[in-house]
């Protein structure tokens, strides 16, 4: 199974209780690690979740949520804090009462992460709203040294700590997702069967390697080493969609990601994905995504400008 998490940005938070931080909804997953202190994670439709030293959580769909130290605390948006660069991808947030006793401050490492499109992508929508590392420790004891290393790097602030923390966060977040996959993925058993089926897995991997190829049913059946009828029947049984529908949805998800992340031109995206005309691409994009590609690209650009504006207002070197 292919899976990659690409960190978009990270923050090292040192805060003096009481506090409440509001994280807005966004297209990326959100990761939090508590290195010191006790907090509550509050998300719509979920009971308040206590988090303490060594706890790590992943919100794979990036819904809005809050981290608070208790009831009736004053809430503040995460973007409103002053962000100071520690390295090209990590920034520091400090909202502390200046006193000799800094050991009472809460330390949190947070990050926005993007799931790279691969065979995992159809599962993202089926993941729980909140995924915790705590449920994995019994099955993956190798995570304990990684969590311990994050605690030490947060507390000691040694040379290179920011970059090391970002890489550790990537590994721990990916391990949380892998643990969920290996435990059956809730109601996503069909996709797990597809990913574990070597012959069907070869087809899916080939589609992701060459999304712009003019895939025919015969081409895909050949990848699997079966007849077209056997392949098509097996694909629908396991994934719930036809092969052609899967290919089209994959292309549109890629295009949407390119518009949001890379600001790619619409005609370039259409050409990369094998469409003979921009008009044909636009019709397919609107049918799958629900809005025209121009609007998706404009929304992505506006989001990027807003992040950059917020960073400048807070004295940051790069977007949050």
Helices and strands as residue ranges (DSSP letters): E 5-15, E 20-23, E 29-36, E 39-43, E 49-51, E 56-59, E 65-68, E 75-77, G 78-80, E 83-87, E 90-95, E 106-115, G 121-126, E 131-132, G 133-136, H 143-156, H 161-182, H 189-196, H 198-209, H 217-224, H 228-239, H 243-257, I 258-262, H 266-272, H 278-289, H 293-313
